[in-house]
C-alpha cells in the first residue's frame, strides 16, 4: 500500500493521526513545541534553537537529523529535521518490518521528537553492520576535489549509526578573526543548501577540525535504507562543495587581502 504524502489531504490526515494539529497562527502543524511543514519533496520538522552562540560548536555527535539553520534574510536561528517524502511514502515500507510503528511517517515523527530531546526511541538498535555497508557503493566514502582528497567513515554501534566526513583536519592556529567569519559563512551556507547534513567544529577550540555528518541513530528500520542513501548523497554534495574553499580559508600559508577586509556597510535606503 502506497500513501501519497504529496497530497495535502493525505498528509494532513497522517499528521493528525500522529497528534499534530494545524497551527492557529502561521503555517504548518504543531505538537509539543515542534512544527511540521512540507513542500513537494520534503517534510521539515522545526524546533526552537536553544543556543544561538557558537552555532557550529556542539551540534556534532548528537542523535538524529537535527541541524542548525540560519535564515539568510532575517538571521533567525532554528533547528530543523528533514525527511524526504519519497522515502516515507514508498509502498514497501508499509509491508511491516517487525517494528511496532507500521506507519513510516508516524515512526519518523516519533524519531524526530525523541532525538529533539537528545534521546533514542525505546528499544532502538542499529541494524547489522554488514547490512549497512551493502548500502554504500564502491568508493562511496571517498571524495576528491582537484588535488584534495577526503575519506569518510561509517560510524556503527548498537546505539549510534552515522556517516562522518572530515572536511578540514585542522583550522590552523593563527587564522584571523575575520577569516574565521568567512569560515562560518561557508558552514552556514552548507547548512542552508543541503538537507539532512550538519556541519560543525570538532576538537580543540584553538585548532578544531571541520566535519560534516548525517546521523541516523534512532531511525525506523523500515525507512532506514532509503534515508541512508539520501543522506550519503547529501553529505557527498556538502563535502565536494565546501572542501576547496574551506581548505584555503583554514590554511595560514594562503593569503588573500579580500578575506581580511572588513565587510562593507550596507548603504542607507535612498542614499
ABEGO torsion letter per residue (X at the ends): XBBBAABAAAAAAAAAAAGBBBBABEBEBBBGGBBBBBBAABBBBBBBBABABGAABGABGBBEABBBBBBAAAGBBBBBBBBBAAAAABAAAAAEAGBABABAAAAAAAAAAAAAAGBBBBGBBBBBAAAAAAABBBGAABBBBEABBBBBBBBBBAABBBBBBBABABBBBGBBAAAAAAAAAAAAAAAAABBGBBBBBBEBAABBBBBBBBBABGBBAAAAAAAAAAAAAAAAAAAAAAAAAAAAAABAABBBAAAABBBBBBBBBGX
